[in-house]
Amino acid sequence: MKYSAPRWLPGGHLQSIWPALYARHVEGTPVQFRRERWTSPDQDFIDVDWLDHPGAAAPLLVMFHGLEGSSASHYAQAFAGFCRARQIAFAVAHFRGCSGEINLAPRSYHSGDFEEVDWILKRFRQHHAGPICVVGISLGGNALLRWAGEMGVAASRVVDAVASVCAPLDLESSGRALGRGFNRQVYTRMFLNTMKPKALRKLAQHPGLFDAKRMAAAPDLYTFDNIVTAPMHGFSSTEDYWSKASSKPHLARIAVPTLVLNTGNDPFVPGSSLPRQDEVGRFVELWQPESGGHVGFAQGALPGHLRAMPDAVGDWLLDRLGWAAGLAARG
């Protein structure tokens, strides 16, 4: 992806924050989703938001959102606009507890949740006749890549191509980065402001799941993960969770066409943690532009628009399917 941030939007922090708050996500009428609720294998549920399409044989683009994201996130709206313009189906699969309603089981979601990704994608495969491509954003991108690495050649029987955008491929590096300085004061606080209330609702459902006072006092994601995320999902500690959930060590095992997009100035993902081409398998293509921030990629005059990244990533995926990506391309 050839991307350069506009001159009025300097630096990784501004390039991350401005697009989420002020840039134009879609053009024309707002995207309207249709919601389905799916029962999970453990009798919990997830919600899937659909942008429907004219024909069952058209491609389907599935999205896995980022930490505390949803179909309302700026990147989800931008990809929905891309799919509407290209006349393909789009679906946002919400991780548990992220659709506006707390889930039922004594668990939530995490960065390496490849088993969750597996049953969701297999259900899409069972019910969609056309080709399927998948994009994961940030946490969802790491979980998706973790799944692709775990599945190996079997992934191609479920989906046709995958892409990740600004995924924290090395969770320890990203976790440490989020625990320092401006990141800790702004992004970590933002995440914990929604994660802590959700955790308390989960504790009300399942008393004794973790220590409420220790969780409420957690100053950073490392501590929160040690108290809540890791033990809730079968990890012994934050270190154990970050090590086992990171996708970077598994990129060489991927055997389905895969795009991995990261920026050089992402506040969440240190550039030193990004993989080189010789560290990934032949199915993996790396895009690493110098700018863009964390899932930003605004372009144009103020307030900017968010078409650049969905157009580039979406068309890369459709090219892997042999789909006429220019069918309804924007003028």
C-alpha positions, 0 to 999 in steps of 0.5 A: 500500500502506497500511503502518505498521511496528509500534511495537516495530520502529522504523527502517529498519535494524531493519525490514530485519533483523528480518523476515529473521531472526525474523518468521513467514514462513508459517503452517501447514506449511512450504512444500515446493518441487519443483525443475526444472533448465533448460538455458540458451541458452548451455548453462549451467543455472538451477534453478526451485523450484515450488509446484504448483497444482491446475489448469493454467489457474490463474495462475502467480506467478513470482519473481526473488529479490534479491542472493544470495537464493533460494527459502529467502529470507524473502520467497520463503517469504512469497509462497509462503504467499500463493500456497498460500492463493490456490490459484495456482502459484508458481515461484522462478527462481534466478539463476545460482549462487544455488540452492546449486550453482555454474553452469557458464559464465564469468558469474554474474548482475547487476542489469540481467540483462534478457536472462536474465529474457527467456528465463526468462519466455518459457519459462514462457510456453511451458509455462504455459497460464494467466495469468502475473504476475511479482514481482522483489525488490530486485536481481531487481526492478530486472532485471525492470523493466529487462526490461519497459522494454526489451520495451515493448509486447512484454512483454504477450505474455509476462506479464500484470502485473509488480511490483517490491519495494524495487528499487534503481532507480538503482544508483549511488545505492544502490551509494553508499549501501551503501558508507557507514557502517552499511550498509558494515559490516553489509549489504556485509559480509554480501553479500561473505561469500557473493559472494567464495567464489562468485567464487573457485569461478567462477575455479577453473572459468575461470582468468584470469577476474579477479584473485583477490587484488584480488577478495579484498581488495575492501572494498565492492560498488563495488570488487567490481563493478569487478573481477568483475561488470562485466567478467564481464558485458561492462561496462567499469567499475562506473560503466558497469554501474550506468548501463546496468543501472539501471531508473529511466530506462526506467520510462516505456517500460513497457507492461504493468501494473506496480507499483513498491513502495519504502519511504521508509526503505530503507537500500539505496535512498535516498528521493531516488532514487525516481521521481515519478509524472510520471517513469514511464509510464501503465502504472506505479503507484508505492507509496511508504510511509514505512516498511517497510525493505528488503523487511521489512514486518513486522506484528503482535505480536512476533515479527511476521508477513510477510503484509502485503506479499505480500498487498498486492502479490500481490492487486494482481497478481491483480486485474490478471488478473481473478482472484478474489483472495478465492477462498482468502483468509485469514480 
